[in-house]
């Protein structure tokens, strides 16, 4: 999860909200993740890797 270039993967909700509120006006890039059951993990990681490469 991220806001612009700020990685929020291990952040608290309060930290994520603060970073989002502090983002400058204009275009804001958001990365959002939803927990996935373990049995689907491999498939989801492939999609996530593709997403990261596509926004690279």
mmCIF file as Biopython writes it, N, C-alpha, C and O atoms, coordinates in Angstrom:
data_model
#
loop_
_atom_site.group_PDB
_atom_site.id
_atom_site.type_symbol
_atom_site.label_atom_id
_atom_site.label_alt_id
_atom_site.label_comp_id
_atom_site.label_asym_id
_atom_site.label_entity_id
_atom_site.label_seq_id
_atom_site.pdbx_PDB_ins_code
_atom_site.Cartn_x
_atom_site.Cartn_y
_atom_site.Cartn_z
_atom_site.occupancy
_atom_site.B_iso_or_equiv
_atom_site.auth_seq_id
_atom_site.auth_asym_id
_atom_site.pdbx_PDB_model_num
ATOM 1   N N  . UNK A ? 1  ? 0.841  -1.164  0.000   1.0 0.0 1  A 1 
ATOM 2   C CA . UNK A ? 1  ? 0.000  0.000   0.000   1.0 0.0 1  A 1 
ATOM 3   C C  . UNK A ? 1  ? 0.892  1.235   0.000   1.0 0.0 1  A 1 
ATOM 4   O O  . UNK A ? 1  ? 1.942  1.262   0.642   1.0 0.0 1  A 1 
ATOM 5   N N  . UNK A ? 2  ? 0.462  2.238   -0.719  1.0 0.0 2  A 1 
ATOM 6   C CA . UNK A ? 2  ? 1.271  3.449   -0.794  1.0 0.0 2  A 1 
ATOM 7   C C  . UNK A ? 2  ? 0.415  4.653   -1.140  1.0 0.0 2  A 1 
ATOM 8   O O  . UNK A ? 2  ? -0.688 4.528   -1.671  1.0 0.0 2  A 1 
ATOM 9   N N  . UNK A ? 3  ? 0.954  5.824   -0.825  1.0 0.0 3  A 1 
ATOM 10  C CA . UNK A ? 3  ? 0.426  7.106   -1.281  1.0 0.0 3  A 1 
ATOM 11  C C  . UNK A ? 3  ? 1.604  7.802   -1.940  1.0 0.0 3  A 1 
ATOM 12  O O  . UNK A ? 3  ? 2.607  8.101   -1.291  1.0 0.0 3  A 1 
ATOM 13  N N  . UNK A ? 4  ? 1.472  8.058   -3.239  1.0 0.0 4  A 1 
ATOM 14  C CA . UNK A ? 4  ? 2.578  8.599   -4.035  1.0 0.0 4  A 1 
ATOM 15  C C  . UNK A ? 4  ? 3.810  7.729   -3.817  1.0 0.0 4  A 1 
ATOM 16  O O  . UNK A ? 4  ? 3.761  6.536   -4.119  1.0 0.0 4  A 1 
ATOM 17  N N  . UNK A ? 5  ? 4.898  8.266   -3.313  1.0 0.0 5  A 1 
ATOM 18  C CA . UNK A ? 5  ? 6.116  7.476   -3.118  1.0 0.0 5  A 1 
ATOM 19  C C  . UNK A ? 5  ? 6.290  6.997   -1.683  1.0 0.0 5  A 1 
ATOM 20  O O  . UNK A ? 5  ? 7.349  6.474   -1.334  1.0 0.0 5  A 1 
ATOM 21  N N  . UNK A ? 6  ? 5.288  7.162   -0.859  1.0 0.0 6  A 1 
ATOM 22  C CA . UNK A ? 6  ? 5.373  6.794   0.562   1.0 0.0 6  A 1 
ATOM 23  C C  . UNK A ? 6  ? 4.818  5.381   0.767   1.0 0.0 6  A 1 
ATOM 24  O O  . UNK A ? 6  ? 3.616  5.152   0.627   1.0 0.0 6  A 1 
ATOM 25  N N  . UNK A ? 7  ? 5.701  4.438   1.100   1.0 0.0 7  A 1 
ATOM 26  C CA . UNK A ? 7  ? 5.288  3.053   1.354   1.0 0.0 7  A 1 
ATOM 27  C C  . UNK A ? 7  ? 4.580  2.972   2.698   1.0 0.0 7  A 1 
ATOM 28  O O  . UNK A ? 7  ? 5.124  3.382   3.722   1.0 0.0 7  A 1 
ATOM 29  N N  . UNK A ? 8  ? 3.376  2.445   2.687   1.0 0.0 8  A 1 
ATOM 30  C CA . UNK A ? 8  ? 2.578  2.344   3.910   1.0 0.0 8  A 1 
ATOM 31  C C  . UNK A ? 8  ? 2.275  0.892   4.265   1.0 0.0 8  A 1 
ATOM 32  O O  . UNK A ? 8  ? 1.352  0.618   5.032   1.0 0.0 8  A 1 
ATOM 33  N N  . UNK A ? 9  ? 3.037  -0.019  3.719   1.0 0.0 9  A 1 
ATOM 34  C CA . UNK A ? 9  ? 2.762  -1.444  3.899   1.0 0.0 9  A 1 
ATOM 35  C C  . UNK A ? 9  ? 2.667  -1.859  5.358   1.0 0.0 9  A 1 
ATOM 36  O O  . UNK A ? 9  ? 1.816  -2.677  5.709   1.0 0.0 9  A 1 
ATOM 37  N N  . UNK A ? 10 ? 3.510  -1.321  6.200   1.0 0.0 10 A 1 
ATOM 38  C CA . UNK A ? 10 ? 3.523  -1.711  7.613   1.0 0.0 10 A 1 
ATOM 39  C C  . UNK A ? 10 ? 3.097  -0.570  8.530   1.0 0.0 10 A 1 
ATOM 40  O O  . UNK A ? 10 ? 3.419  -0.563  9.718   1.0 0.0 10 A 1 
ATOM 41  N N  . UNK A ? 11 ? 2.378  0.382   7.976   1.0 0.0 11 A 1 
ATOM 42  C CA . UNK A ? 11 ? 1.974  1.558   8.750   1.0 0.0 11 A 1 
ATOM 43  C C  . UNK A ? 11 ? 0.641  1.339   9.454   1.0 0.0 11 A 1 
ATOM 44  O O  . UNK A ? 11 ? -0.141 0.459   9.096   1.0 0.0 11 A 1 
ATOM 45  N N  . UNK A ? 12 ? 0.412  2.160   10.456  1.0 0.0 12 A 1 
ATOM 46  C CA . UNK A ? 12 ? -0.886 2.159   11.127  1.0 0.0 12 A 1 
ATOM 47  C C  . UNK A ? 12 ? -1.886 2.935   10.273  1.0 0.0 12 A 1 
ATOM 48  O O  . UNK A ? 12 ? -1.504 3.653   9.349   1.0 0.0 12 A 1 
ATOM 49  N N  . UNK A ? 13 ? -3.147 2.783   10.588  1.0 0.0 13 A 1 
ATOM 50  C CA . UNK A ? 13 ? -4.179 3.545   9.887   1.0 0.0 13 A 1 
ATOM 51  C C  . UNK A ? 13 ? -3.976 5.040   10.104  1.0 0.0 13 A 1 
ATOM 52  O O  . UNK A ? 13 ? -4.145 5.831   9.176   1.0 0.0 13 A 1 
ATOM 53  N N  . UNK A ? 14 ? -3.615 5.429   11.324  1.0 0.0 14 A 1 
ATOM 54  C CA . UNK A ? 14 ? -3.377 6.852   11.608  1.0 0.0 14 A 1 
ATOM 55  C C  . UNK A ? 14 ? -2.268 7.415   10.729  1.0 0.0 14 A 1 
ATOM 56  O O  . UNK A ? 14 ? -2.386 8.527   10.214  1.0 0.0 14 A 1 
ATOM 57  N N  . UNK A ? 15 ? -1.196 6.657   10.558  1.0 0.0 15 A 1 
ATOM 58  C CA . UNK A ? 15 ? -0.078 7.100   9.716   1.0 0.0 15 A 1 
ATOM 59  C C  . UNK A ? 15 ? -0.530 7.226   8.257   1.0 0.0 15 A 1 
ATOM 60  O O  . UNK A ? 15 ? -0.198 8.202   7.586   1.0 0.0 15 A 1 
ATOM 61  N N  . UNK A ? 16 ? -1.277 6.250   7.776   1.0 0.0 16 A 1 
ATOM 62  C CA . UNK A ? 16 ? -1.752 6.285   6.389   1.0 0.0 16 A 1 
ATOM 63  C C  . UNK A ? 16 ? -2.651 7.496   6.145   1.0 0.0 16 A 1 
ATOM 64  O O  . UNK A ? 16 ? -2.546 8.154   5.110   1.0 0.0 16 A 1 
ATOM 65  N N  . UNK A ? 17 ? -3.520 7.784   7.083   1.0 0.0 17 A 1 
ATOM 66  C CA . UNK A ? 17 ? -4.409 8.946   6.960   1.0 0.0 17 A 1 
ATOM 67  C C  . UNK A ? 17 ? -3.589 10.234  6.948   1.0 0.0 17 A 1 
ATOM 68  O O  . UNK A ? 17 ? -3.860 11.135  6.155   1.0 0.0 17 A 1 
ATOM 69  N N  . UNK A ? 18 ? -2.594 10.322  7.821   1.0 0.0 18 A 1 
ATOM 70  C CA . UNK A ? 18 ? -1.754 11.522  7.885   1.0 0.0 18 A 1 
ATOM 71  C C  . UNK A ? 18 ? -1.004 11.740  6.574   1.0 0.0 18 A 1 
ATOM 72  O O  . UNK A ? 18 ? -0.912 12.867  6.089   1.0 0.0 18 A 1 
ATOM 73  N N  . UNK A ? 19 ? -0.472 10.667  6.004   1.0 0.0 19 A 1 
ATOM 74  C CA . UNK A ? 19 ? 0.263  10.783  4.739   1.0 0.0 19 A 1 
ATOM 75  C C  . UNK A ? 19 ? -0.683 11.206  3.621   1.0 0.0 19 A 1 
ATOM 76  O O  . UNK A ? 19 ? -0.328 12.050  2.798   1.0 0.0 19 A 1 
ATOM 77  N N  . UNK A ? 20 ? -1.870 10.637  3.583   1.0 0.0 20 A 1 
ATOM 78  C CA . UNK A ? 20 ? -2.834 11.008  2.550   1.0 0.0 20 A 1 
ATOM 79  C C  . UNK A ? 20 ? -3.253 12.468  2.684   1.0 0.0 20 A 1 
ATOM 80  O O  . UNK A ? 20 ? -3.353 13.181  1.685   1.0 0.0 20 A 1 
ATOM 81  N N  . UNK A ? 21 ? -3.496 12.912  3.904   1.0 0.0 21 A 1 
ATOM 82  C CA . UNK A ? 21 ? -3.880 14.311  4.117   1.0 0.0 21 A 1 
ATOM 83  C C  . UNK A ? 21 ? -2.753 15.271  3.759   1.0 0.0 21 A 1 
ATOM 84  O O  . UNK A ? 21 ? -3.008 16.398  3.336   1.0 0.0 21 A 1 
ATOM 85  N N  . UNK A ? 22 ? -1.508 14.831  3.925   1.0 0.0 22 A 1 
ATOM 86  C CA . UNK A ? 22 ? -0.357 15.687  3.647   1.0 0.0 22 A 1 
ATOM 87  C C  . UNK A ? 22 ? 0.038  15.693  2.169   1.0 0.0 22 A 1 
ATOM 88  O O  . UNK A ? 22 ? 0.907  16.467  1.767   1.0 0.0 22 A 1 
ATOM 89  N N  . UNK A ? 23 ? -0.583 14.848  1.366   1.0 0.0 23 A 1 
ATOM 90  C CA . UNK A ? 23 ? -0.244 14.788  -0.057  1.0 0.0 23 A 1 
ATOM 91  C C  . UNK A ? 23 ? -0.570 16.130  -0.713  1.0 0.0 23 A 1 
ATOM 92  O O  . UNK A ? 23 ? -1.585 16.751  -0.396  1.0 0.0 23 A 1 
ATOM 93  N N  . UNK A ? 24 ? 0.293  16.572  -1.625  1.0 0.0 24 A 1 
ATOM 94  C CA . UNK A ? 24 ? 0.038  17.851  -2.292  1.0 0.0 24 A 1 
ATOM 95  C C  . UNK A ? 24 ? -1.198 17.760  -3.184  1.0 0.0 24 A 1 
ATOM 96  O O  . UNK A ? 24 ? -1.598 16.676  -3.608  1.0 0.0 24 A 1 
ATOM 97  N N  . UNK A ? 25 ? -1.794 18.917  -3.459  1.0 0.0 25 A 1 
ATOM 98  C CA . UNK A ? 25 ? -2.950 18.945  -4.355  1.0 0.0 25 A 1 
ATOM 99  C C  . UNK A ? 25 ? -2.525 18.489  -5.736  1.0 0.0 25 A 1 
ATOM 100 O O  . UNK A ? 25 ? -1.370 18.649  -6.130  1.0 0.0 25 A 1 
ATOM 101 N N  . UNK A ? 26 ? -3.456 17.927  -6.457  1.0 0.0 26 A 1 
ATOM 102 C CA . UNK A ? 26 ? -3.163 17.425  -7.794  1.0 0.0 26 A 1 
ATOM 103 C C  . UNK A ? 26 ? -3.334 15.916  -7.824  1.0 0.0 26 A 1 
ATOM 104 O O  . UNK A ? 26 ? -4.077 15.342  -7.028  1.0 0.0 26 A 1 
ATOM 105 N N  . UNK A ? 27 ? -2.642 15.291  -8.746  1.0 0.0 27 A 1 
ATOM 106 C CA . UNK A ? 27 ? -2.738 13.841  -8.901  1.0 0.0 27 A 1 
ATOM 107 C C  . UNK A ? 27 ? -2.056 13.145  -7.732  1.0 0.0 27 A 1 
ATOM 108 O O  . UNK A ? 27 ? -0.917 13.458  -7.384  1.0 0.0 27 A 1 
ATOM 109 N N  . UNK A ? 28 ? -2.762 12.206  -7.137  1.0 0.0 28 A 1 
ATOM 110 C CA . UNK A ? 28 ? -2.229 11.399  -6.034  1.0 0.0 28 A 1 
ATOM 111 C C  . UNK A ? 28 ? -2.315 9.942   -6.452  1.0 0.0 28 A 1 
ATOM 112 O O  . UNK A ? 28 ? -3.380 9.464   -6.843  1.0 0.0 28 A 1 
ATOM 113 N N  . UNK A ? 29 ? -1.199 9.241   -6.371  1.0 0.0 29 A 1 
ATOM 114 C CA . UNK A ? 29 ? -1.168 7.817   -6.703  1.0 0.0 29 A 1 
ATOM 115 C C  . UNK A ? 29 ? -1.407 7.012   -5.438  1.0 0.0 29 A 1 
ATOM 116 O O  . UNK A ? 29 ? -0.720 7.197   -4.433  1.0 0.0 29 A 1 
ATOM 117 N N  . UNK A ? 30 ? -2.389 6.112   -5.491  1.0 0.0 30 A 1 
ATOM 118 C CA . UNK A ? 30 ? -2.722 5.262   -4.354  1.0 0.0 30 A 1 
ATOM 119 C C  . UNK A ? 30 ? -2.494 3.806   -4.727  1.0 0.0 30 A 1 
ATOM 120 O O  . UNK A ? 30 ? -2.863 3.368   -5.816  1.0 0.0 30 A 1 
ATOM 121 N N  . UNK A ? 31 ? -1.894 3.074   -3.831  1.0 0.0 31 A 1 
ATOM 122 C CA . UNK A ? 31 ? -1.777 1.625   -3.965  1.0 0.0 31 A 1 
ATOM 123 C C  . UNK A ? 31 ? -2.548 1.004   -2.824  1.0 0.0 31 A 1 
ATOM 124 O O  . UNK A ? 31 ? -2.265 1.270   -1.656  1.0 0.0 31 A 1 
ATOM 125 N N  . UNK A ? 32 ? -3.519 0.180   -3.158  1.0 0.0 32 A 1 
ATOM 126 C CA . UNK A ? 32 ? -4.405 -0.384  -2.148  1.0 0.0 32 A 1 
ATOM 127 C C  . UNK A ? 32 ? -4.374 -1.899  -2.263  1.0 0.0 32 A 1 
ATOM 128 O O  . UNK A ? 32 ? -4.417 -2.444  -3.366  1.0 0.0 32 A 1 
ATOM 129 N N  . UNK A ? 33 ? -4.299 -2.571  -1.136  1.0 0.0 33 A 1 
ATOM 130 C CA . UNK A ? 33 ? -4.275 -4.033  -1.119  1.0 0.0 33 A 1 
ATOM 131 C C  . UNK A ? 33 ? -5.423 -4.559  -0.277  1.0 0.0 33 A 1 
ATOM 132 O O  . UNK A ? 33 ? -5.832 -3.945  0.709   1.0 0.0 33 A 1 
ATOM 133 N N  . UNK A ? 34 ? -5.924 -5.688  -0.683  1.0 0.0 34 A 1 
ATOM 134 C CA . UNK A ? 34 ? -6.969 -6.377  0.075   1.0 0.0 34 A 1 
ATOM 135 C C  . UNK A ? 34 ? -6.402 -7.730  0.488   1.0 0.0 34 A 1 
ATOM 136 O O  . UNK A ? 34 ? -5.832 -8.434  -0.345  1.0 0.0 34 A 1 
ATOM 137 N N  . UNK A ? 35 ? -6.546 -8.107  1.749   1.0 0.0 35 A 1 
ATOM 138 C CA . UNK A ? 35 ? -6.042 -9.422  2.157   1.0 0.0 35 A 1 
ATOM 139 C C  . UNK A ? 35 ? -6.649 -10.530 1.294   1.0 0.0 35 A 1 
ATOM 140 O O  . UNK A ? 35 ? -7.830 -10.501 0.949   1.0 0.0 35 A 1 
ATOM 141 N N  . UNK A ? 36 ? -5.809 -11.500 0.961   1.0 0.0 36 A 1 
ATOM 142 C CA . UNK A ? 36 ? -6.227 -12.597 0.101   1.0 0.0 36 A 1 
ATOM 143 C C  . UNK A ? 36 ? -6.011 -13.908 0.844   1.0 0.0 36 A 1 
ATOM 144 O O  . UNK A ? 36 ? -4.995 -14.071 1.520   1.0 0.0 36 A 1 
ATOM 145 N N  . UNK A ? 37 ? -6.946 -14.844 0.733   1.0 0.0 37 A 1 
ATOM 146 C CA . UNK A ? 37 ? -6.728 -16.153 1.360   1.0 0.0 37 A 1 
ATOM 147 C C  . UNK A ? 37 ? -5.441 -16.792 0.857   1.0 0.0 37 A 1 
ATOM 148 O O  . UNK A ? 37 ? -5.053 -16.588 -0.293  1.0 0.0 37 A 1 
ATOM 149 N N  . UNK A ? 38 ? -4.786 -17.554 1.699   1.0 0.0 38 A 1 
ATOM 150 C CA . UNK A ? 38 ? -3.495 -18.168 1.374   1.0 0.0 38 A 1 
ATOM 151 C C  . UNK A ? 38 ? -3.567 -18.979 0.084   1.0 0.0 38 A 1 
ATOM 152 O O  . UNK A ? 38 ? -2.624 -18.939 -0.707  1.0 0.0 38 A 1 
ATOM 153 N N  . UNK A ? 39 ? -4.649 -19.709 -0.156  1.0 0.0 39 A 1 
ATOM 154 C CA . UNK A ? 39 ? -4.723 -20.569 -1.337  1.0 0.0 39 A 1 
ATOM 155 C C  . UNK A ? 39 ? -4.728 -19.778 -2.642  1.0 0.0 39 A 1 
ATOM 156 O O  . UNK A ? 39 ? -4.505 -20.362 -3.702  1.0 0.0 39 A 1 
ATOM 157 N N  . UNK A ? 40 ? -4.974 -18.482 -2.600  1.0 0.0 40 A 1 
ATOM 158 C CA . UNK A ? 40 ? -4.946 -17.645 -3.794  1.0 0.0 40 A 1 
ATOM 159 C C  . UNK A ? 40 ? -3.701 -16.761 -3.834  1.0 0.0 40 A 1 
ATOM 160 O O  . UNK A ? 40 ? -3.542 -15.961 -4.756  1.0 0.0 40 A 1 
ATOM 161 N N  . UNK A ? 41 ? -2.835 -16.895 -2.863  1.0 0.0 41 A 1 
ATOM 162 C CA . UNK A ? 41 ? -1.696 -15.995 -2.723  1.0 0.0 41 A 1 
ATOM 163 C C  . UNK A ? 41 ? -0.803 -15.914 -3.937  1.0 0.0 41 A 1 
ATOM 164 O O  . UNK A ? 41 ? -0.424 -14.816 -4.347  1.0 0.0 41 A 1 
ATOM 165 N N  . UNK A ? 42 ? -0.450 -17.057 -4.533  1.0 0.0 42 A 1 
ATOM 166 C CA . UNK A ? 42 ? 0.448  -17.049 -5.675  1.0 0.0 42 A 1 
ATOM 167 C C  . UNK A ? 42 ? -0.115 -16.264 -6.842  1.0 0.0 42 A 1 
ATOM 168 O O  . UNK A ? 42 ? 0.599  -15.483 -7.472  1.0 0.0 42 A 1 
ATOM 169 N N  . UNK A ? 43 ? -1.386 -16.464 -7.133  1.0 0.0 43 A 1 
ATOM 170 C CA . UNK A ? 43 ? -2.035 -15.749 -8.230  1.0 0.0 43 A 1 
ATOM 171 C C  . UNK A ? 43 ? -2.050 -14.253 -7.960  1.0 0.0 43 A 1 
ATOM 172 O O  . UNK A ? 43 ? -1.755 -13.453 -8.848  1.0 0.0 43 A 1 
ATOM 173 N N  . UNK A ? 44 ? -2.394 -13.879 -6.739  1.0 0.0 44 A 1 
ATOM 174 C CA . UNK A ? 44 ? -2.477 -12.462 -6.392  1.0 0.0 44 A 1 
ATOM 175 C C  . UNK A ? 44 ? -1.115 -11.788 -6.458  1.0 0.0 44 A 1 
ATOM 176 O O  . UNK A ? 44 ? -1.014 -10.634 -6.874  1.0 0.0 44 A 1 
ATOM 177 N N  . UNK A ? 45 ? -0.065 -12.497 -6.051  1.0 0.0 45 A 1 
ATOM 178 C CA . UNK A ? 45 ? 1.275  -11.917 -6.122  1.0 0.0 45 A 1 
ATOM 179 C C  . UNK A ? 45 ? 1.667  -11.641 -7.567  1.0 0.0 45 A 1 
ATOM 180 O O  . UNK A ? 45 ? 2.328  -10.640 -7.843  1.0 0.0 45 A 1 
ATOM 181 N N  . UNK A ? 46 ? 1.275  -12.502 -8.485  1.0 0.0 46 A 1 
ATOM 182 C CA . UNK A ? 46 ? 1.577  -12.265 -9.897  1.0 0.0 46 A 1 
ATOM 183 C C  . UNK A ? 46 ? 0.889  -10.992 -10.385 1.0 0.0 46 A 1 
ATOM 184 O O  . UNK A ? 46 ? 1.489  -10.195 -11.106 1.0 0.0 46 A 1 
ATOM 185 N N  . UNK A ? 47 ? -0.361 -10.803 -9.994  1.0 0.0 47 A 1 
ATOM 186 C CA . UNK A ? 47 ? -1.081 -9.588  -10.390 1.0 0.0 47 A 1 
ATOM 187 C C  . UNK A ? 47 ? -0.416 -8.367  -9.779  1.0 0.0 47 A 1 
ATOM 188 O O  . UNK A ? 47 ? -0.238 -7.354  -10.456 1.0 0.0 47 A 1 
ATOM 189 N N  . UNK A ? 48 ? -0.045 -8.453  -8.499  1.0 0.0 48 A 1 
ATOM 190 C CA . UNK A ? 48 ? 0.602  -7.329  -7.827  1.0 0.0 48 A 1 
ATOM 191 C C  . UNK A ? 48 ? 1.934  -7.002  -8.492  1.0 0.0 48 A 1 
ATOM 192 O O  . UNK A ? 48 ? 2.239  -5.828  -8.702  1.0 0.0 48 A 1 
ATOM 193 N N  . UNK A ? 49 ? 2.731  -8.009  -8.827  1.0 0.0 49 A 1 
ATOM 194 C CA . UNK A ? 49 ? 4.001  -7.778  -9.511  1.0 0.0 49 A 1 
ATOM 195 C C  . UNK A ? 49 ? 3.771  -7.096  -10.858 1.0 0.0 49 A 1 
ATOM 196 O O  . UNK A ? 49 ? 4.497  -6.171  -11.222 1.0 0.0 49 A 1 
ATOM 197 N N  . UNK A ? 50 ? 2.750  -7.559  -11.602 1.0 0.0 50 A 1 
ATOM 198 C CA . UNK A ? 50 ? 2.430  -6.932  -12.879 1.0 0.0 50 A 1 
ATOM 199 C C  . UNK A ? 50 ? 2.051  -5.473  -12.681 1.0 0.0 50 A 1 
ATOM 200 O O  . UNK A ? 50 ? 2.483  -4.602  -13.437 1.0 0.0 50 A 1 
ATOM 201 N N  . UNK A ? 51 ? 1.239  -5.209  -11.659 1.0 0.0 51 A 1 
ATOM 202 C CA . UNK A ? 51 ? 0.810  -3.840  -11.381 1.0 0.0 51 A 1 
ATOM 203 C C  . UNK A ? 51 ? 2.013  -2.946  -11.090 1.0 0.0 51 A 1 
ATOM 204 O O  . UNK A ? 51 ? 2.114  -1.844  -11.629 1.0 0.0 51 A 1 
ATOM 205 N N  . UNK A ? 52 ? 2.920  -3.417  -10.241 1.0 0.0 52 A 1 
ATOM 206 C CA . UNK A ? 52 ? 4.090  -2.608  -9.910  1.0 0.0 52 A 1 
ATOM 207 C C  . UNK A ? 52 ? 4.937  -2.325  -11.145 1.0 0.0 52 A 1 
ATOM 208 O O  . UNK A ? 52 ? 5.442  -1.214  -11.305 1.0 0.0 52 A 1 
ATOM 209 N N  . UNK A ? 53 ? 5.098  -3.308  -12.015 1.0 0.0 53 A 1 
ATOM 210 C CA . UNK A ? 53 ? 5.874  -3.086  -13.237 1.0 0.0 53 A 1 
ATOM 211 C C  . UNK A ? 53 ? 5.160  -2.100  -14.162 1.0 0.0 53 A 1 
ATOM 212 O O  . UNK A ? 53 ? 5.812  -1.298  -14.831 1.0 0.0 53 A 1 
ATOM 213 N N  . UNK A ? 54 ? 3.835  -2.153  -14.202 1.0 0.0 54 A 1 
ATOM 214 C CA . UNK A ? 54 ? 3.098  -1.293  -15.129 1.0 0.0 54 A 1 
ATOM 215 C C  . UNK A ? 54 ? 3.118  0.174   -14.714 1.0 0.0 54 A 1 
ATOM 216 O O  . UNK A ? 54 ? 3.011  1.057   -15.566 1.0 0.0 54 A 1 
ATOM 217 N N  . UNK A ? 55 ? 3.255  0.448   -13.410 1.0 0.0 55 A 1 
ATOM 218 C CA . UNK A ? 55 ? 3.289  1.845   -12.970 1.0 0.0 55 A 1 
ATOM 219 C C  . UNK A ? 55 ? 4.710  2.357   -12.849 1.0 0.0 55 A 1 
ATOM 220 O O  . UNK A ? 55 ? 4.935  3.553   -12.663 1.0 0.0 55 A 1 
ATOM 221 N N  . UNK A ? 56 ? 5.686  1.429   -12.959 1.0 0.0 56 A 1 
ATOM 222 C CA . UNK A ? 56 ? 7.089  1.666   -12.772 1.0 0.0 56 A 1 
ATOM 223 C C  . UNK A ? 56 ? 7.621  2.932   -13.200 1.0 0.0 56 A 1 
ATOM 224 O O  . UNK A ? 56 ? 8.819  3.177   -13.058 1.0 0.0 56 A 1 
#
